[in-house]
Structure formats: structure tokens, C-alpha cells
Amino acid sequence: MNKQQELTLINQRIETLFNVSKFNTQFWIVIVNDIYDHSYNIFFSEQRRGQRERSIPIHTLEKYTLIDLEEIVRGLQQRWKFTIKFIQFENQLWPTSQKVIQKKRRRDE
């Protein structure tokens, strides 16, 4: 599966999960660097006011390169205006911009 097909699949899955009619709900995307399986896991998260957070696995990127991940993230940012949280990416840089992906480790990592 190439990058464009994976991006299309991810967008379709987000579209089925995203419901604008849910009032007082926060939505965001989480991308986890799975260092053991050498893959990136993508989750769609939502939390209604006063309720627990819910994360739904959307896709696993088997191609374990930051260049491919950067293109997928750019495509997601163009299509969706959600916050994207990165986990297990501390001290890693994006290949093209040389910006830090995740500055410091989160408490729950």
C-alpha cells in the first residue's frame, strides 16, 4: 500500500468516526511510535465533557520511516484541523524541516 492509499484509508476512517453533532466534545489524533514493532500507530480520540477519553485505533503504518510519516501527517493536517499528539517521539526531528517532533516525554509514557 502506498502513502496516498494509506492517507485515503485513514481519512475515510476518521470521517466515519467524526460526528459534528456531538456537542461539548473534543477530538484529536494521536500518533504513537511503536519502537518494539517498528511501526506507527494512529488513533482517533474523543472526549465529551464530563466523560472519559475514548481512543479508537485507526491504522498502523508498517513503513517505519519519518519521511513517510511526515507526508501522512501533512495530509492529515490539510484535511483535518485536529490537534495531533505524538507519543514516543522525544528528541527526534522531522526530516525536511529539522523541527523537534516531541520536545519532552509525557507523564503517562
MOZI-V101439 format. One record per backbone hydrogen bond with DSSP energy under -0.5 kcal/mol. CO is the residue of the C=O (numbers start at 1). NH is the residue of the N-H. E is the energy in kcal/mol with one decimal. If there is no record, write none. Layout:
CO|NH|E  CO|NH|E
This chain:
2|6|-2.3  3|7|-2.6  4|8|-2.3  5|9|-2.3  6|10|-2.6  7|11|-2.6  8|12|-2.2  9|13|-2.1  10|14|-2.3  11|15|-2.4  12|16|-1.7  13|17|-1.3  14|18|-2.8  18|20|-0.5  19|22|-1.5  21|23|-1.0  22|25|-0.6  24|49|-2.3  26|47|-2.1  27|83|-0.6  28|45|-3.1  29|85|-3.0  30|32|-0.5  30|43|-2.9  31|87|-2.4  32|34|-0.9  32|41|-2.5  33|35|-1.2  34|38|-1.1  34|39|-1.5  39|34|-2.4  40|61|-3.3  41|32|-2.9  42|58|-3.2  42|59|-1.4  43|30|-2.3  43|45|-0.5  44|56|-2.8  45|28|-2.2  46|54|-2.8  47|26|-2.5  48|51|-2.3  54|46|-2.3  56|44|-2.7  59|42|-3.0  60|62|-0.8  61|40|-1.9  62|64|-0.9  63|65|-1.4  65|69|-2.0  66|70|-2.6  67|71|-1.5  68|72|-2.1  69|73|-2.8  70|74|-2.3  71|75|-2.1  72|76|-2.3  73|77|-2.6  74|78|-1.8  75|79|-1.8  76|80|-3.1  83|29|-2.7  83|85|-0.5  85|31|-3.0  87|33|-2.4  89|92|-1.7  89|102|-0.9  92|101|-2.8  94|98|-1.8  99|94|-2.6  102|91|-1.5  106|109|-1.3
